[in-house]
Amino acid sequence: MIGTAVAVSFIWLIAVVLLGAYFLFSAVKEERYMTELFPGAYPRYKQSTKMLIPFIF
């Protein structure tokens, strides 16, 4: 997606970056919600898995 945005226009690159930032924001917000909803199980699950990219992030 980033490569296509760079090839098409700088404005599309800005749109892709903004969408990526929103995606990351919503993922963090969902993790907080899941922690509140499942206070016993979710923190343990979160320790054994990554949020977006396996083994990295």
FIRO-651606 format. One line per 10 residues: number of its first residue (from 1); their letters; for each residue x, y, z of N, C-alpha, C. Coordinates in nm, 4 decimals, m for minus. Each point is the difference from the previous one (the first is absolute). Layout:
NUM) a) X:Y:Z:X:Y:Z:X:Y:Z; ...
# end
This chain:
1) migtavavsf) 0.0820:m0.1181:0.0000:m0.0820:0.1181:0.0000:0.0871:0.1254:0.0000; 0.1065:m0.0010:0.0764:0.0884:0.1159:0.0063:0.0674:0.0227:m0.1351; 0.0442:m0.1086:m0.0648:0.0643:0.0131:m0.1304:m0.0920:0.0592:m0.1043; m0.1244:m0.0431:m0.0013:m0.0969:0.0549:m0.0943:m0.0252:0.1472:0.0287; m0.0107:0.0363:0.1262:m0.0238:0.1394:0.0371:0.1159:0.0880:m0.0434; 0.1231:m0.0481:0.0141:0.1172:0.0774:m0.0420:0.0006:0.0152:m0.1521; m0.0356:m0.1063:m0.0701:0.0006:0.0045:m0.1459:m0.1082:0.0916:m0.0555; m0.1131:0.0068:0.0669:m0.1119:0.0783:m0.0515:0.0156:0.1479:0.0344; 0.0158:0.0300:0.1281:0.0021:0.1408:0.0400:0.0411:0.0117:0.1469; 0.0597:0.1120:0.0332:0.0388:0.0270:0.1382:m0.1229:0.0107:0.0896
11) iwliavvllg) m0.1091:0.0490:m0.0542:m0.1235:0.0141:0.0774:m0.0512:m0.1374:0.0428; 0.0111:m0.1002:m0.0883:m0.0417:m0.1347:0.0360:0.0896:m0.0574:0.1084; 0.1276:0.0356:m0.0024:0.0906:m0.0462:0.1054:m0.0438:0.0552:0.1350; m0.0397:0.1254:0.0033:m0.0494:0.0598:0.1240:m0.1255:m0.0741:0.0473; m0.0889:m0.0331:m0.0939:m0.1216:m0.0725:0.0355:0.0336:m0.1372:0.0592; 0.0962:m0.0697:m0.0591:0.0388:m0.1318:0.0502:0.0596:0.0111:0.1399; 0.0833:0.1006:0.0223:0.0602:0.0196:0.1325:m0.1085:0.0300:0.1032; m0.0957:0.0822:m0.0355:m0.1084:0.0320:0.0932:m0.0849:m0.1240:0.0305; m0.0278:m0.0794:m0.1012:m0.0754:m0.1231:0.0231:0.0781:m0.0972:0.0888; 0.1294:m0.0079:m0.0211:0.0832:m0.0857:0.0840:0.0014:0.0461:0.1444
21) ayflfsavke) 0.0088:0.1313:0.0194:m0.0017:0.0543:0.1357:m0.1335:m0.0277:0.0674; m0.1089:0.0148:m0.0750:m0.1314:m0.0292:0.0569:m0.0129:m0.1477:0.0350; 0.0507:m0.0873:m0.0857:m0.0045:m0.1435:0.0265:0.0746:m0.0340:0.1281; 0.1181:0.0580:0.0175:0.0780:m0.0236:0.1208:m0.0728:0.0538:0.1231; m0.0569:0.1197:m0.0113:m0.0766:0.0589:0.1096:m0.1165:m0.0903:0.0406; m0.0743:m0.0505:m0.0988:m0.1146:m0.0847:0.0318:0.0439:m0.1336:0.0593; 0.1140:m0.0526:m0.0413:0.0498:m0.1257:0.0571:0.0374:0.0189:0.1465; 0.0628:0.1106:0.0334:0.0353:0.0281:0.1395:m0.1264:0.0194:0.0835; m0.0964:0.0713:m0.0564:m0.1256:0.0220:0.0712:m0.0728:m0.1329:0.0238; 0.0015:m0.0882:m0.0987:m0.0642:m0.1303:0.0161:0.0712:m0.0840:0.1053
31) erymtelfpg) 0.1329:0.0081:0.0069:0.0725:m0.0738:0.1043:m0.0411:0.0475:0.1384; m0.0150:0.1293:0.0174:m0.0451:0.0524:0.1297:m0.1396:m0.0515:0.0338; m0.0874:0.0001:m0.1003:m0.1363:m0.0486:0.0216:m0.0003:m0.1475:0.0370; 0.0789:m0.0792:m0.0699:0.0066:m0.1431:0.0289:0.0560:m0.0253:0.1399; 0.0956:0.0827:0.0433:0.0546:m0.0139:0.1343:m0.1074:0.0286:0.1046; m0.0847:0.1002:m0.0257:m0.1089:0.0298:0.0932:m0.1062:m0.1103:m0.0015; m0.0284:m0.0527:m0.1182:m0.1051:m0.0993:m0.0145:0.0410:m0.1360:0.0572; 0.1267:m0.0377:m0.0191:0.0517:m0.1283:0.0484:0.1239:0.0231:0.0863; m0.0181:0.0520:0.1216:0.1165:0.0378:0.0817:0.0877:m0.1171:0.0423; m0.0538:m0.1182:0.0062:0.0811:m0.1146:0.0413:0.0726:m0.0668:m0.1147
41) ayprykqstk) m0.0687:m0.0141:m0.1119:0.0538:m0.0795:m0.1101:0.0783:0.0816:m0.1021; m0.0464:0.1198:m0.0314:0.0632:0.0735:m0.1103:0.1443:0.0427:0.0271; 0.0350:0.0471:0.1189:0.1415:0.0337:0.0227:0.0941:m0.1190:m0.0210; m0.0442:m0.1201:0.0396:0.0819:m0.1197:m0.0255:0.0108:m0.0284:m0.1488; m0.1094:0.0143:m0.0704:0.0004:m0.0212:m0.1447:0.0914:0.1012:m0.0689; m0.0069:0.1246:0.0463:0.0805:0.1072:m0.0589:0.1496:m0.0259:0.0181; 0.0379:m0.0639:0.1085:0.1412:m0.0317:0.0224:0.0498:m0.1077:m0.0955; m0.0895:m0.0874:m0.0452:0.0429:m0.1105:m0.0852:m0.0110:0.0295:m0.1491; m0.0541:0.1137:m0.0361:m0.0177:0.0324:m0.1414:0.0268:0.1487:m0.0244; 0.0280:0.0362:m0.1237:0.0248:0.1399:m0.0364:m0.1270:0.0611:m0.0585
51) mlipfif) m0.0071:0.1333:m0.0008:m0.1211:0.0679:m0.0424:m0.0213:m0.0067:m0.1519; 0.1003:0.0321:m0.0797:m0.0206:0.0083:m0.1441:0.0915:m0.0924:m0.0806; 0.1287:0.0025:0.0277:0.0974:m0.0764:m0.0773:0.0566:m0.1096:0.0886; m0.0225:m0.1271:m0.0367:0.0482:m0.1106:0.0845:0.1499:0.0094:0.0314; 0.0347:m0.0231:0.1244:0.1373:m0.0007:0.0528:0.0661:0.1381:0.0022; m0.0669:0.1047:m0.0467:0.0633:0.1325:m0.0050:m0.0794:0.1032:0.0787; m0.1250:0.0269:m0.0424:m0.0787:0.1079:0.0587:m0.1436:m0.0430:0.0123
# end
